[in-house]
Amino acid sequence: MEIDSLKQMLIELAKFWRKQSVMTSSKSKQEIEEFQKNNGLHLPDDFVEFYSQLNGMETLYPNETDEEGFLLYPLEAILPLSCEFQDSELKNKERFFLFAEYMHKSWWYGVEVINDKDYIIGIIPEKDFFKPITNSLIDFIKLYMDNSPKLYDY
């Protein structure tokens, strides 16, 4: 995705969260690189941009979600799929990380990383199931801000 479009979408997301009193901050590219190295994760470029502009929702549950019950993790809370589901049998599970959840872990939103530019975002309702939603962070944010039924359909 084009970085300028993503930056514009992140501005809209910041406004969306501000209306709900959701706290955010940002991370430096160096902090993001260190996090990736220290945690054995590789974030696609769009996610690096996301965390450098908005570090997810700063206040983790059980304190805060948005008005609909979503929690988009700050950088320090994202984790490989295998940390939440040690015995998952998902194909290529080492390529997945979790970056959001709904209603205090009723289900998760994860990313299957293919390379720096290509990835698939989907719903993970249980340890062995991943339902693709989109291959664009911009699209995911738009679906999220529109409270799209696609985010609930697994």
Backbone as a printed PyTorch tensor [residue, N CA C, xyz], in Angstrom:
tensor([[[  0.8350,  -1.1880,   0.0000],
         [  0.0000,   0.0000,   0.0000],
         [  0.8750,   1.2450,   0.0000]],

        [[  0.3600,   2.2530,  -0.5790],
         [  1.0820,   3.5130,  -0.6510],
         [  1.1590,   4.1470,   0.7410]],

        [[  2.3760,   4.5370,   1.1280],
         [  2.5950,   5.0790,   2.4780],
         [  1.7610,   6.3330,   2.7280]],

        [[  1.6080,   7.2210,   1.7380],
         [  0.8170,   8.4360,   1.9440],
         [ -0.6340,   8.1050,   2.2800]],

        [[ -1.1990,   7.1000,   1.6070],
         [ -2.5720,   6.6810,   1.9010],
         [ -2.6600,   6.1150,   3.3080]],

        [[ -1.6580,   5.3410,   3.6880],
         [ -1.6350,   4.7780,   5.0340],
         [ -1.5150,   5.8890,   6.0710]],

        [[ -0.6390,   6.8510,   5.8260],
         [ -0.4950,   7.9700,   6.7750],
         [ -1.8160,   8.7100,   6.9470]],

        [[ -2.5330,   8.9290,   5.8500],
         [ -3.8300,   9.6050,   5.9260],
         [ -4.8250,   8.7700,   6.7320]],

        [[ -4.8300,   7.4600,   6.5000],
         [ -5.7330,   6.5810,   7.2450],
         [ -5.3860,   6.5920,   8.7360]],

        [[ -4.1060,   6.6600,   9.0610],
         [ -3.6980,   6.6980,  10.4680],
         [ -4.1140,   8.0030,  11.1390]],

        [[ -4.1220,   9.0910,  10.3940],
         [ -4.6290,  10.3660,  10.9220],
         [ -6.1100,  10.2160,  11.2660]],

        [[ -6.8550,   9.5800,  10.3640],
         [ -8.2850,   9.3490,  10.6050],
         [ -8.4960,   8.4270,  11.8060]],

        [[ -7.6680,   7.3960,  11.9200],
         [ -7.7690,   6.4750,  13.0510],
         [ -7.4700,   7.1970,  14.3660]],

        [[ -6.4770,   8.0700,  14.3660],
         [ -6.1540,   8.8340,  15.5770],
         [ -7.3520,   9.6870,  16.0060]],

        [[ -8.0240,  10.3120,  15.0530],
         [ -9.2230,  11.1090,  15.3640],
         [-10.3340,  10.2160,  15.9220]],

        [[-10.5070,   9.0570,  15.2790],
         [-11.5210,   8.0830,  15.6910],
         [-11.2980,   7.6690,  17.1420]],

        [[-10.0580,   7.3750,  17.4790],
         [ -9.7350,   6.9690,  18.8460],
         [ -9.8460,   8.1380,  19.8180]],

        [[ -9.4400,   9.3240,  19.3920],
         [ -9.5070,  10.4950,  20.2720],
         [-10.9510,  10.7440,  20.7230]],

        [[-11.9050,  10.5600,  19.8010],
         [-13.3210,  10.7470,  20.1460],
         [-13.7710,   9.7700,  21.2300]],

        [[-13.0880,   8.6360,  21.3370],
         [-13.4330,   7.6130,  22.3260],
         [-12.5080,   7.6630,  23.5490]],

        [[-11.6520,   8.6630,  23.5990],
         [-10.6680,   8.8200,  24.6800],
         [ -9.6930,   7.6530,  24.7600]],

        [[ -9.3810,   7.0580,  23.6120],
         [ -8.3790,   5.9940,  23.5410],
         [ -7.0120,   6.6530,  23.4300]],

        [[ -6.1200,   6.3020,  24.3310],
         [ -4.7900,   6.9070,  24.3570],
         [ -3.8580,   6.2100,  23.3670]],

        [[ -3.0230,   7.0090,  22.7040],
         [ -2.0400,   6.4740,  21.7630],
         [ -0.7230,   7.2180,  21.9360]],

        [[  0.3090,   6.6650,  21.3550],
         [  1.6100,   7.3360,  21.2840],
         [  2.2580,   6.8610,  19.9910]],

        [[  3.5460,   6.9260,  19.9130],
         [  4.2470,   6.4380,  18.7220],
         [  5.5440,   5.7790,  19.1670]],

        [[  6.1400,   5.0420,  18.2540],
         [  7.4340,   4.3990,  18.4970],
         [  8.3970,   4.8610,  17.4160]],

        [[  9.6650,   4.9690,  17.7730],
         [ 10.6700,   5.3160,  16.7670],
         [ 10.9540,   4.0760,  15.9230]],

        [[ 11.4560,   4.2980,  14.7260],
         [ 11.8240,   3.1680,  13.8540],
         [ 12.8680,   2.2970,  14.5600]],

        [[ 13.7610,   2.9230,  15.3110],
         [ 14.7840,   2.1700,  16.0420],
         [ 14.1380,   1.2770,  17.1100]],

        [[ 13.1660,   1.8040,  17.8430],
         [ 12.4680,   0.9940,  18.8470],
         [ 11.7590,  -0.1920,  18.1940]],

        [[ 11.1820,   0.0450,  17.0270],
         [ 10.4780,  -1.0200,  16.3080],
         [ 11.4710,  -2.0770,  15.8370]],

        [[ 12.6010,  -1.6440,  15.2970],
         [ 13.6350,  -2.5930,  14.8570],
         [ 14.1490,  -3.4220,  16.0310]],

        [[ 14.3920,  -2.7770,  17.1540],
         [ 14.8640,  -3.4960,  18.3430],
         [ 13.8240,  -4.5000,  18.8260]],

        [[ 12.5580,  -4.0970,  18.8130],
         [ 11.4920,  -5.0040,  19.2250],
         [ 11.4590,  -6.2390,  18.3250]],

        [[ 11.5430,  -6.0190,  17.0280],
         [ 11.5190,  -7.1400,  16.0860],
         [ 12.6880,  -8.0930,  16.3420]],

        [[ 13.8600,  -7.5140,  16.5120],
         [ 15.0610,  -8.3250,  16.7420],
         [ 14.9560,  -9.1030,  18.0510]],

        [[ 14.5380,  -8.4350,  19.1100],
         [ 14.4670,  -9.0650,  20.4300],
         [ 13.3700, -10.1150,  20.5460]],

        [[ 12.3550, -10.0180,  19.6800],
         [ 11.2130, -10.9260,  19.7910],
         [ 11.0860, -11.8980,  18.6240]],

        [[ 12.0410, -11.8600,  17.7210],
         [ 12.0100, -12.7840,  16.5970],
         [ 10.8200, -12.5920,  15.6840]],

        [[ 10.3290, -11.3580,  15.5940],
         [  9.2060, -11.0330,  14.7150],
         [  9.6970, -10.1860,  13.5590]],

        [[  9.0290, -10.3260,  12.4270],
         [  9.3170,  -9.4520,  11.2980],
         [  8.0100,  -8.7920,  10.8850]],

        [[  7.9190,  -7.4860,  11.0810],
         [  6.7070,  -6.7520,  10.7530],
         [  6.7620,  -6.2490,   9.3190]],

        [[  5.6560,  -6.3820,   8.5730],
         [  5.5980,  -5.7810,   7.2400],
         [  5.7350,  -4.2580,   7.3400]],

        [[  6.1560,  -3.6410,   6.2600],
         [  6.3840,  -2.1920,   6.2280],
         [  5.1750,  -1.3910,   6.7120]],

        [[  3.9570,  -1.8060,   6.3130],
         [  2.7550,  -1.0750,   6.7380],
         [  2.6100,  -1.0710,   8.2590]],

        [[  2.9580,  -2.1750,   8.8850],
         [  2.8540,  -2.2570,  10.3440],
         [  3.9500,  -1.4470,  11.0220]],

        [[  5.1220,  -1.3820,  10.4210],
         [  6.1850,  -0.5120,  10.9450],
         [  5.6950,   0.9360,  10.9160]],

        [[  5.0690,   1.3320,   9.8220],
         [  4.5260,   2.6920,   9.7150],
         [  3.4260,   2.9140,  10.7550]],

        [[  2.5370,   1.9450,  10.9130],
         [  1.4580,   2.0410,  11.9000],
         [  2.0240,   2.2940,  13.2960]],

        [[  2.9780,   1.4650,  13.7170],
         [  3.5240,   1.6050,  15.0710],
         [  4.3940,   2.8500,  15.2230]],

        [[  4.9570,   3.3440,  14.1400],
         [  5.7460,   4.5760,  14.2480],
         [  4.8440,   5.8100,  14.3400]],

        [[  3.6020,   5.6970,  13.8970],
         [  2.6570,   6.8150,  13.9730],
         [  1.7070,   6.6900,  15.1710]],

        [[  1.1350,   5.4950,  15.3380],
         [  0.1880,   5.2220,  16.4320],
         [  0.6020,   3.9000,  17.0470]],

        [[  0.9570,   3.8960,  18.2680],
         [  1.4010,   2.6510,  18.8920],
         [  0.2190,   1.8560,  19.4410]],

        [[ -0.7370,   1.5710,  18.5920],
         [ -1.9030,   0.8270,  19.0440],
         [ -2.6270,   1.5750,  20.1500]],

        [[ -3.3770,   0.8450,  20.9430],
         [ -4.0910,   1.4160,  22.0850],
         [ -3.1950,   1.2510,  23.3040]],

        [[ -2.8450,   2.3470,  23.9090],
         [ -1.8520,   2.3410,  24.9820],
         [ -2.3000,   1.6270,  26.2470]],

        [[ -3.5610,   1.6860,  26.5780],
         [ -4.0240,   1.1090,  27.8300],
         [ -4.5620,  -0.2870,  27.5620]],

        [[ -3.8460,  -1.2950,  28.0130],
         [ -4.2560,  -2.6740,  27.7760],
         [ -5.3580,  -3.1020,  28.7330]],

        [[ -6.1330,  -4.1040,  28.2890],
         [ -7.2130,  -4.6250,  29.1220],
         [ -6.6440,  -5.1550,  30.4280]],

        [[ -7.3850,  -5.2640,  31.4900],
         [ -8.8420,  -5.1830,  31.4610],
         [ -9.3720,  -3.7570,  31.5400]],

        [[ -8.5080,  -2.7940,  31.3650],
         [ -8.9000,  -1.3950,  31.5170],
         [ -9.6120,  -0.8110,  30.3080]],

        [[ -9.0260,  -0.9150,  29.1390],
         [ -9.5600,  -0.1730,  28.0100],
         [ -9.6340,  -0.9870,  26.7330]],

        [[-10.7400,  -0.8340,  26.0480],
         [-10.9010,  -1.2360,  24.6590],
         [-11.6120,  -0.0510,  24.0230]],

        [[-11.9080,  -0.1540,  22.7520],
         [-12.7250,   0.9090,  22.1810],
         [-14.1900,   0.6430,  22.5410]],

        [[-15.0950,   1.4520,  22.0190],
         [-16.5090,   1.3370,  22.3750],
         [-17.1350,   0.0210,  21.9220]],

        [[-16.5400,  -0.6220,  20.9190],
         [-17.0770,  -1.8820,  20.4020],
         [-16.4060,  -3.1090,  21.0110]],

        [[-15.3830,  -2.9140,  21.8220],
         [-14.7120,  -4.0430,  22.4500],
         [-13.4410,  -4.4920,  21.7560]],

        [[-12.9260,  -3.6830,  20.8290],
         [-11.6830,  -4.0090,  20.1330],
         [-10.4820,  -3.4660,  20.8960]],

        [[ -9.4000,  -4.2080,  20.8350],
         [ -8.1250,  -3.7670,  21.3870],
         [ -7.0570,  -4.0090,  20.3290]],

        [[ -6.4940,  -2.9280,  19.7940],
         [ -5.3640,  -3.0280,  18.8710],
         [ -4.1180,  -2.8480,  19.7120]],

        [[ -3.3230,  -3.8920,  19.7660],
         [ -2.1920,  -3.9330,  20.6800],
         [ -1.1420,  -2.8690,  20.3890]],

        [[ -0.5510,  -2.3020,  21.4460],
         [  0.6620,  -1.5140,  21.2460],
         [  1.7910,  -2.4690,  20.8570]],

        [[  2.8490,  -1.9340,  20.3120],
         [  3.9640,  -2.7410,  19.8160],
         [  4.4150,  -3.7760,  20.8360]],

        [[  4.5860,  -3.3500,  22.0700],
         [  5.1400,  -4.2500,  23.0850],
         [  4.2040,  -5.4080,  23.4380]],

        [[  2.9620,  -5.3780,  22.9800],
         [  2.0130,  -6.4530,  23.2910],
         [  1.7820,  -7.4180,  22.1270]],

        [[  2.2380,  -7.0660,  20.9140],
         [  2.0470,  -8.0170,  19.8170],
         [  2.9170,  -9.2400,  20.0620]],

        [[  2.4530, -10.3780,  19.5870],
         [  3.1820, -11.5980,  19.8820],
         [  3.0020, -12.6360,  18.7840]],

        [[  3.9770, -13.5150,  18.6630],
         [  3.8350, -14.6060,  17.7000],
         [  2.6270, -15.4690,  18.0750]],

        [[  1.9720, -16.0100,  17.0900],
         [  0.8250, -16.8870,  17.3130],
         [  1.1530, -17.9900,  18.3100]],

        [[  2.3430, -18.5360,  18.2170],
         [  2.7340, -19.6660,  19.0690],
         [  2.7960, -19.3040,  20.5550]],

        [[  2.8950, -18.0270,  20.8820],
         [  2.8860, -17.6260,  22.2990],
         [  1.4890, -17.7580,  22.9020]],

        [[  0.4660, -17.4840,  22.1260],
         [ -0.9160, -17.6140,  22.6070],
         [ -1.4230, -19.0450,  22.4330]],

        [[ -1.0000, -19.6850,  21.3490],
         [ -1.4610, -21.0380,  21.0110],
         [ -0.2520, -21.9320,  20.7680]],

        [[  0.3340, -22.4540,  21.8310],
         [  1.5500, -23.2540,  21.7230],
         [  1.3590, -24.4860,  20.8410]],

        [[  0.1960, -25.1030,  20.8840],
         [ -0.0210, -26.3350,  20.1270],
         [ -0.8660, -26.1330,  18.8670]],

        [[ -0.8540, -24.9280,  18.3150],
         [ -1.5910, -24.6600,  17.0810],
         [ -1.0540, -25.5250,  15.9440]],

        [[ -1.9610, -25.9740,  15.1040],
         [ -1.5770, -26.7600,  13.9360],
         [ -1.7860, -25.9820,  12.6440]],

        [[ -1.8750, -24.6650,  12.7450],
         [ -1.9880, -23.8490,  11.5390],
         [ -0.7600, -24.0500,  10.6630]],

        [[ -0.9860, -24.1460,   9.3710],
         [  0.1240, -24.2530,   8.4280],
         [  0.9260, -22.9470,   8.4680]],

        [[  2.2350, -23.0510,   8.4590],
         [  3.1330, -21.8840,   8.4910],
         [  2.9200, -21.0080,   9.7270]],

        [[  2.5730, -21.6090,  10.8510],
         [  2.2390, -20.8250,  12.0480],
         [  3.3600, -19.8890,  12.4910]],

        [[  4.5870, -20.2020,  12.1330],
         [  5.7130, -19.3330,  12.5020],
         [  5.6650, -17.9880,  11.7760]],

        [[  4.8370, -17.8740,  10.7370],
         [  4.7230, -16.6120,   9.9890],
         [  3.6200, -15.7050,  10.5290]],

        [[  2.9190, -16.1250,  11.5760],
         [  1.7820, -15.3670,  12.1030],
         [  2.1480, -14.6050,  13.3740]],

        [[  1.5710, -13.3980,  13.5040],
         [  1.6050, -12.7100,  14.7910],
         [  0.2260, -12.1340,  15.0770]],

        [[ -0.0730, -11.9500,  16.3440],
         [ -1.3520, -11.4000,  16.7980],
         [ -1.1620,  -9.9220,  17.1040]],

        [[ -2.0790,  -9.0910,  16.5800],
         [ -1.9360,  -7.6500,  16.7880],
         [ -3.1940,  -6.9980,  17.3450]],

        [[ -4.2630,  -7.7640,  17.4950],
         [ -5.5130,  -7.1920,  18.0050],
         [ -6.3860,  -8.3200,  18.5410]],

        [[ -7.3660,  -7.9260,  19.3360],
         [ -8.3350,  -8.8990,  19.8390],
         [ -9.6840,  -8.2220,  19.9700]],

        [[-10.6920,  -9.0480,  20.1560],
         [-12.0570,  -8.5640,  20.3160],
         [-12.6330,  -9.1240,  21.6120]],

        [[-13.2850,  -8.2770,  22.3790],
         [-13.9710,  -8.6510,  23.6150],
         [-13.1170,  -9.5340,  24.5220]],

        [[-11.9780,  -8.9960,  24.9100],
         [-11.0850,  -9.6710,  25.8600],
         [-10.7970, -11.1140,  25.4620]],

        [[-10.2640, -11.2570,  24.2640],
         [ -9.8110, -12.5440,  23.7190],
         [-10.9440, -13.4980,  23.3450]],

        [[-12.1040, -12.9390,  22.9660],
         [-13.1250, -13.8060,  22.3730],
         [-12.5850, -14.3660,  21.0630]],

        [[-11.8500, -13.5340,  20.3410],
         [-11.0630, -13.9570,  19.1880],
         [ -9.9990, -12.9200,  18.9230]],

        [[ -9.0720, -13.2680,  18.0320],
         [ -7.9180, -12.4240,  17.7380],
         [ -7.9050, -12.0450,  16.2710]],

        [[ -7.1200, -11.0240,  15.9740],
         [ -6.8020, -10.6560,  14.5940],
         [ -5.3050, -10.8430,  14.4480]],

        [[ -4.9540, -11.5960,  13.4400],
         [ -3.5570, -11.9170,  13.2220],
         [ -3.1140, -11.5730,  11.8220]],

        [[ -1.8140, -11.6360,  11.6410],
         [ -1.2010, -11.3450,  10.3490],
         [ -0.3080, -12.5160,   9.9770]],

        [[ -0.4980, -13.0090,   8.7600],
         [  0.4510, -13.9640,   8.2000],
         [  1.3970, -13.1560,   7.3260]],

        [[  2.6550, -13.1030,   7.7160],
         [  3.6530, -12.3100,   6.9950],
         [  4.2440, -13.1600,   5.8720]],

        [[  4.1520, -12.6360,   4.6650],
         [  4.7330, -13.3170,   3.5110],
         [  6.1020, -12.7140,   3.2000]],

        [[  6.1700, -11.3850,   3.1830],
         [  7.4380, -10.6600,   3.0360],
         [  7.2200,  -9.2260,   3.5110]],

        [[  8.1800,  -8.3280,   3.2510],
         [  8.0780,  -6.9430,   3.7390],
         [  6.8170,  -6.2220,   3.2790]],

        [[  6.3460,  -6.5500,   2.1000],
         [  5.2070,  -5.8410,   1.5100],
         [  3.9150,  -6.6580,   1.5390]],

        [[  4.0230,  -7.9750,   1.5490],
         [  2.8490,  -8.8330,   1.3980],
         [  2.5150,  -9.5630,   2.6930]],

        [[  1.2400,  -9.5390,   3.0300],
         [  0.7540, -10.1770,   4.2450],
         [ -0.7430, -10.3740,   4.1150]],

        [[ -1.2890, -11.1770,   5.0050],
         [ -2.7280, -11.4200,   5.0440],
         [ -3.1880, -11.1920,   6.4780]],

        [[ -4.2150, -10.3550,   6.6430],
         [ -4.8160, -10.1050,   7.9510],
         [ -6.0880, -10.9400,   8.0400]],

        [[ -6.2760, -11.5970,   9.1800],
         [ -7.4720, -12.4120,   9.3240],
         [ -7.8970, -12.5910,  10.7660]],

        [[ -9.0180, -13.2680,  10.9180],
         [ -9.5870, -13.5810,  12.2290],
         [ -9.0550, -14.9380,  12.6740]],

        [[ -8.6940, -15.0220,  13.9490],
         [ -8.2650, -16.2860,  14.5440],
         [ -9.1920, -16.5560,  15.7340]],

        [[-10.2860, -17.3000,  15.5050],
         [-11.2290, -17.5700,  16.5840],
         [-10.8050, -18.7190,  17.4920]],

        [[ -9.8790, -19.5340,  17.0070],
         [ -9.3710, -20.6660,  17.7770],
         [ -7.9840, -21.0120,  17.2600]],

        [[ -7.2790, -21.8540,  17.9770],
         [ -5.8610, -22.0930,  17.7200],
         [ -5.5220, -22.6280,  16.3360]],

        [[ -6.4310, -23.3320,  15.6860],
         [ -6.1160, -23.9700,  14.4110],
         [ -6.8640, -23.3770,  13.2280]],

        [[ -7.4110, -22.1690,  13.3900],
         [ -8.2270, -21.6070,  12.3100],
         [ -7.8700, -20.1460,  12.0640]],

        [[ -7.6650, -19.8140,  10.8020],
         [ -7.3690, -18.4440,  10.3700],
         [ -8.2560, -18.1450,   9.1770]],

        [[ -9.1360, -17.1430,   9.3000],
         [ -9.9850, -16.7410,   8.1820],
         [ -9.4870, -15.4090,   7.6430]],

        [[ -8.9410, -15.4070,   6.4170],
         [ -8.4480, -14.1600,   5.8260],
         [ -9.5510, -13.1150,   5.6750]],

        [[ -9.1740, -11.8600,   5.9270],
         [-10.0830, -10.7270,   5.7500],
         [ -9.5830,  -9.8350,   4.6130]],

        [[ -8.2960,  -9.4790,   4.6680],
         [ -7.7300,  -8.5430,   3.6940],
         [ -6.2160,  -8.6920,   3.6520]],

        [[ -5.6260,  -8.1530,   2.6140],
         [ -4.1590,  -8.1080,   2.5330],
         [ -3.6660,  -6.6670,   2.6040]],

        [[ -4.4420,  -5.8160,   3.2750],
         [ -4.1170,  -4.3970,   3.3650],
         [ -4.4480,  -3.8590,   4.7570]],

        [[ -3.4700,  -3.2480,   5.4010],
         [ -3.7250,  -2.6190,   6.6950],
         [ -4.6990,  -1.4580,   6.5370]],

        [[ -4.5970,  -0.7250,   5.4420],
         [ -5.5440,   0.3690,   5.1890],
         [ -6.9710,  -0.1730,   5.1590]],

        [[ -7.1790,  -1.2650,   4.4220],
         [ -8.5160,  -1.8570,   4.3500],
         [ -8.9850,  -2.3260,   5.7250]],

        [[ -8.0900,  -2.9620,   6.4890],
         [ -8.4660,  -3.4360,   7.8190],
         [ -8.8910,  -2.2660,   8.7020]],

        [[ -8.1320,  -1.1850,   8.6880],
         [ -8.4720,  -0.0190,   9.5130],
         [ -9.8140,   0.5590,   9.0870]],

        [[-10.0540,   0.6190,   7.7880],
         [-11.3460,   1.1220,   7.2960],
         [-12.4840,   0.2090,   7.7640]],

        [[-12.3160,  -1.0990,   7.6200],
         [-13.3350,  -2.0450,   8.1010],
         [-13.5740,  -1.8500,   9.5960]],

        [[-12.5000,  -1.6710,  10.3350],
         [-12.5800,  -1.4610,  11.7800],
         [-13.3460,  -0.1730,  12.1050]],

        [[-12.9880,   0.9250,  11.4640],
         [-13.6400,   2.2040,  11.7590],
         [-15.1060,   2.2080,  11.3210]],

        [[-15.4320,   1.4180,  10.2870],
         [-16.8190,   1.3060,   9.8130],
         [-17.6110,   0.2470,  10.5770]],

        [[-16.9560,  -0.4320,  11.5220],
         [-17.5720,  -1.5310,  12.2680],
         [-18.2020,  -2.5500,  11.3140]],

        [[-17.4320,  -2.9420,  10.3240],
         [-17.9010,  -3.8450,   9.2750],
         [-18.2170,  -5.2390,   9.8120]],

        [[-19.2850,  -5.8500,   9.3050],
         [-19.6000,  -7.2370,   9.6660],
         [-18.4760,  -8.2170,   9.3120]],

        [[-17.6130,  -7.8630,   8.3700],
         [-16.4960,  -8.7410,   7.9940],
         [-15.5780,  -9.0250,   9.1810]],

        [[-15.5200,  -8.1060,  10.1260],
         [-14.6440,  -8.2910,  11.2830],
         [-15.2060,  -9.2740,  12.3040]],

        [[-16.4540,  -9.6510,  12.1250],
         [-17.1080, -10.5610,  13.0640],
         [-17.4180, -11.9190,  12.4420]],

        [[-17.1480, -12.0780,  11.1700],
         [-17.5690, -13.2630,  10.4170],
         [-16.4540, -14.2890,  10.3080]],

        [[-16.5700, -15.3350,  11.0810],
         [-15.6040, -16.4210,  10.9680],
         [-16.3200, -17.7330,  10.8700]]])
